[in-house]
């Protein structure tokens, strides 16, 4: 059965909703997560919320402190860079395989999600954009039809979406750039050009020097002195963290 067509349990619904709310900043980094309050907000009992929080601890989005208080994870730039390095190696591979294996239905889904991201960009809706962008990338990954690759990248993207959400709320230029690059990637996959798709996915990943702003997320790229052409001084290569 297609995952998107399966009816979710209350536990799964609460997990997906809480994950979305964390990634989009409704519950910001370090904020406590009170099961009874979340259950009231979601309109559910406490049990599915408790199960959802347990799942998100496993994903790394929720942490439990020594006093047994559950909180949204804190920002960790070193972790963000490590995840970035792994995605830089693996997401272009997924794009290359997608060019060989994606169906016309997959491409239709890519375009629908890209249009959702574009609409969110035009509406200046950070939460909707992060959500649509996340789903777009997961759709490309799934279309590679490589179960192990999908498993690893899905896990990485759950945490990287958290960091992207932090960055986007501080610099909306990230949102605009990411939106503008989706169509070229879709065209490469649709035409079956795996090398081009891999190249575009690699270029789609933003410079990881922007990850330094995770400790100062409200500064703009120009305030930090980041180069507009994504290159570093003295010709050094730049690590990237993908949208």
Buried (B, 14 or more C-beta within 10 A) or exposed (E): EEEEEEEEEBBBBBBEBBBBBBBBBBBEBEEEBEBEEBBEBBEBEEEBBBBBBBBBBEBBBBBEEEEEEBBBBEBBBEBBBEBBBBBBEBBBBBBBBBBBBBEEEBBEBBBBBBBBBBBBBEEEBBBBBBBBBBBBBBBBBBBBBBEEBBEBBBBBBBBBBBBBBBBBBBBBEBBEBBBEBBBBBBBBBBEEBBEBBBBBBBBBBBBBBBBBBBEEBEBEBEEEEBEEEBEBEEEEEBBBBBB
